[in-house]
Structures are given as C-alpha cells and as structure tokens.
C-alpha cells in the first residue's frame, strides 16, 4: 500500500490492521472485529451511528466475513405495519431464491390477518436457519422508524421478545446515536452495542491520501488543501467520500491545492443544496431554529438559560423535544459530542446560507 506524501503525518499513529483493512472499512477495524465476534457468538447487535458513518457497509462486511445468511430490511420504507410485513416476507423469499431453496418458503397471503402473517414470517427465519443449516442474520436498517406507526409499541415489543427467543437467528438493529441515549430502554438490553463515532483526522487523512494516490493525485504539501478537506468533512466518511469523488471527477493537475479543494467544496454544496433545502423544510420550526443556532453558535449546553435567551429558543419540554428530534433523525450528536451537527457538509451549507 502506497501512502502519498501529504498523508504520512496522519498515518504515523495508525495501526497495521487499519492499514491492511479494505478501504471501505478504513478506521472501523475495531468495530468490525467486535461485530464479527458478536455474530460468531450468535449475539444480537445494536449498531448505531449517523447517516453516512458506514453502518450498512460494516454490517454487510461482517455478515459476509462470518459466513452467515444476511437478510436486509429497510424499515424506513415501511410506512405502516402491512408494508413492514411485506418487506420482511420479500427479504426472506429473496434469500431463499439465492440459496435455491424456494420450496421451503410457504405462500403467505398478506391481505389476510397481518399480525398472524408477521408472527408466521418471524418463525420462518428459524425454519430457514435449521433447514440450510446455516446461521441467519436479519439486518433491520433504520429500525426505530417503525415507531412512527407502532404507536403503542406492540410490534416492537413482540420483535424484542422474538430476538431473545430465537437461538439460530441473530438480529442487527441499525439506528442513530439517539438509540443509546436512553440505556434503560428495553431495546438496548441483551444487545451488543457498537457505536460508529466520527473518525479521527489521522484516519481520514490517510484514507484520502490512499484513494487519491490510486488515481495519481495528491494534496499539495505546500498548501492547506489537506487541512481544508479535513475541516470540511470532520471525520464523516460519507461526506469525505463525496468530496473525494468531486476532486477525482475533473482533475486539472496531479496536485490538489487551495483553489481546487475550495472549488470542489463549493460545487458539492451547490449540488447538495436542493437536498439540504428539502430537509430543512421537513423539520418543525423549533428544530430548524435550534439547528441554525447550533451552526452559528456551537455549544455543549443548549439548555442553559443564557443560550436560550441569546437565541430566543423555546424552553422546557419543547427545547428537549427539539433536541431529541434532531438526534433521532441523526442530524446532531448528543451531549457526549457536544451537540455538534452530525453532517459536516450540511453544517457548512447552513452556515453559508445564514451568512
């Protein structure tokens, strides 16, 4: 592996296992090891992080590494209980077809008793695992999203009970950081909790240098381009990947200097502008006001009277509700990371928009 000159100073504090990891696991080797060991023990997992932190990639790589059958369900697409059950059934059917074992999956009429279909489908997972025989892992992306329609918690409670009961089926629940903010909640009990925090500058700098090096590119060591890149992405691998792709798209020269990195950032923000604008429009006014305040005036104490008065924020339960709402959406971190915005490019876009 060749490290470009601009990434050497970020590479010196990295371990050999981090260097020998695939690029899409760069900096996540510890979490990858945690996850593979947990799956090997048939342990159920709660994998938390913000959008773009690499949760899906990590889950897929870990499932493949231990040789289990992975069935993925995107809970964000489940707008109601019927759609949730349909997605579960489709995922199981798809997996059985890949194994050429469609004959073991009974036909289920989803237009009948939807609750009965749900319980039957969960039992199918055990049946498949025994029939293969091979461990099965059900990966539920955006699991907390089902609470939007599961107001009484009936479906989530039953699923938690099945998670405990199933012996040859493991569950990977993928959620935002907010899911670990309430350790007393049942969802975190009996689960191996794996958290994907922002990556360090050492890791992101070394990763960026390696990716660019493969294209014959590198940051100009005489410029501040690398530091500008790191300041823009702040340890967020999704944003780092998007910015690197922008730099690779139309390279005018092999060395990336201040002009090239600043131009790439502005072009990327322009491309993402419509998406970011739509995201803001979907947020309640109290969350938008709080988000903008945290962008212009970062603080680790947004509930303080001084900060509330300074930015004319709502008080009491309304403010706490806005904080929880932004955390649940994966837009800000919790108190452990000073309530900072979780999506750095979104942060930068809001900052430029307000100024």
Steps between C-alpha positions, in 0.01 A plus 500: 500500500642838398436804716525837331737759654211712625357216708821382669454715808148363544616143449761488774246443780310223320529127563601231253149351500355838402741524207428147379122543520288543186442866420131479590597378849778756547503610864221257596709190557429494874124518444528241223674264742238569768223422256646180357573369849145582612349327196720197559354479852146534357476832683243755388638845414393863521714689248470877541639796311394797292405477131814453292707351782526163326248293695364308200846426361626378836197275553527344155874442526464340844217271391698387196814449707337252739318314222146561621195557283414870515145622440472880479184700565478879458257607772491857367297364207249344740235771516261273691477151649384339176795641307736389778375142479516509121865612509583224749338238281664629182840494671456139607375392157793675333748324729340159440518554124870580521549172686275319249277392787176675406307180565542537878322839504119473522277744316365762738196710413577842643148628438369285784589525871814717485600424861479125435712551189757688709536226761511231231774681308719538810466127564608443140840643585560222751374244249740623230800500735430140603431385143817641340662436760670833533470795741263774385541872572208739458631855443240766574612837360346801673323276748361781725304630199226243569403704806346755262207262453551259793368758746424251777825310456319172433709399199830608649428319828417175322808529281717553810353185651577306182856634500548351847328172411665419167811288545623458141402843369699814585365851467689815404301814579641807325405832657621852574710604799181604681415134558778475760402821679248306710680193636200400709289436190428136421640525150857522630470208740671173409655665193864553410514877445748615236537873440651666194636833621662752263837383371818679603689731265783244499272238351317725253824662385669165437189363327469805273869482411470135401186550289648798316833322455325224304388766252843661480383794713612646831454807716764765440721495813580869446134594541232468768288278274516191720411693813215674316372158392517366857330810642217460248424132566583482875536124519183421302587230247191558287581868449869418453413250227274750322770768505773263380280393209451865411879549499544194279236605249693766309859513622677791332836394640652233720544726803187622676555846646293761680310609189407146399373393842301820558344476155411134557333581832290780351394290202400214729300733725319636193414147389372410847315828548161374382524193723600706802224754433242221484633355824461833679145538371405164650614601848270669754578871554635437851752249364605732217558788743703280733699353212589843364600619847733202546658572161570868566574465870608144594454408865499195722230660717205592276265467800673777694297813571769721347497309170119484490467875555777581253329313215137540613452124517195326641531378857442186700343203331486669160876551493569146619259372237687693231833359620364145508341543158827612340688214668243243389538620142878469526553873439682579824703307754407481865670654804793257472611685184382846599176503295699578187347447157547145376509583128794737443410606145144574613652708780717690251206555264280642778784723616550647154126534449453698821795727434 
